[in-house]
Amino acid sequence: MRHRLAHRKLNRDSAGRKALLRGLATQLIEHGTLVTTVERAKELRKVVEPLVALARVDSVTNRRNAAATLYSKKSVGDLFNKVAPANAERKGGYTRILKLGFRPGDNARRALIEFVEPKAIKAEVEAVNA
């Protein structure tokens, strides 16, 4: 039975699972969208949503707490300067998961996870990458 299971194991030990989710969160914040498996996307949402809520109030303490989860300083800056202002009016539900079908090769269920307000974030990312 699956009663009271807090999270998925994702076929990893706790350190590997934490590293995977930190890496996915960093990439999602830097790029705005991410294609992964449905299970990983659902677990990633549990990491990213609190980070965006934390980033809505810009303080040194909040930046340090976000930096403890994310891998790069650039992603911390992107979180506070691009993602949080784009979602300032939203109380929660900062991400959406769209199911894409099955991955050829191993038939895993794929999903696209992105921020609900991606237009402002994508414009910023394209301006930086141009």
N, C-alpha and C positions, 0 to 999 in steps of 0.2 A: 504494500500500500504506500501511497505517496504522502501520507498525512504529515504535516509540519516540516516538510523539507524546505529549507530556506533558500537553497541555490542548487544549481546544476554542477556536477563535478567536471564536466567537459573532458573526461578521460585524462586528468592531470592531478598531481598532488597539489596541495594548497599554494606552495610557492610558484609552481608553474602556472596555476590558474590565475594568481594575482598578477604575475608578469604578463600573461596573455591579455588580461583585461586592461592593464595599465597601457600596454602598447596599442591596443585597439582604441582606447579613449584618446590617447595622444594623436593618433592618426585621424580620428573622427573630428577632433577639434581643429586640427591643421587643415584638413581638406573639406570639411563640411558634410561629406557623404562617405559611406563605406559599404562595400559589398562583402558579406560574410555569410555564415550559416544562420539560420533562424534562432537556434539555441544560443549561439554566441551573441547575436544581436539583442536577445531578450536579457541576457546577463549584463551586457554592456550598458543597456539602458539604466540598470540599477547603479552603475558607477557614474555615468555622465549626468544624469538628472540632478543628483545632489551637488555635483561640481558647478553646474550652471546656477543653481539656487544659491550656492556659496558666493559665486562671482557677481551676483547682482549687487552686493555691497562690497565696494572696493576698499580694502584695507590691507595693511601689511600682513596681519595675521591670516586673513583669508587667502592672500597670495601664497603665503608659506604653506598653508594647509593644502592648497591646490597643487603646489610644486611637489609636495610629498607623494601625490598620486601620479602626476604626469611626468613624462620622461624628459621633456625639453623645456627650456626657458621660453622658447618661441611659442610653444603651445599654451603656456601660462599667460603670456601676453595676449595671444589670440583669444583665449577664453575671456579675459577681463575687458579687452578693448573691442572685440567684434561680436562674439557670441552673446555675452551678457547684455550689452545694450540693445541688440536686435530682439531679445526676449524680455525686455524690461517690463512690459505691460502684462506678461503672461504669468499666472500664478503657479503653473506646473505643466507637465506634459510638453517638455521642450523638444522631444524627439518623436519621430514616427518611424515605424517599421513597415516596409512594403515587401510583400513576398514576391520572389522572382521566378519561382519554379525550381527545377532540380538541376544540380551541377552534373554535367556529363563526366563520366569517369567513375565517380563513386555514388552518384544519385543522391547526394546530400541536398537537403532543402536550403536554397539560397534566399537571402533577404538583403534589402538595401535599407540601411539605417541612416537617417538624415535629421537635421534640425527642422522644426516646423516652420521657422522663419528663415529659410535659406537664402532668400534673395539678397538681403543686405550682406550676409556673410560671403556668398559667392562673388558679389561685386568687389568686396575687399580682397578676396583671395586672387581673383583675376587681375586686379590692379597691381598687386604685389608681384605676381608671376609674369606679368607682361614686360 
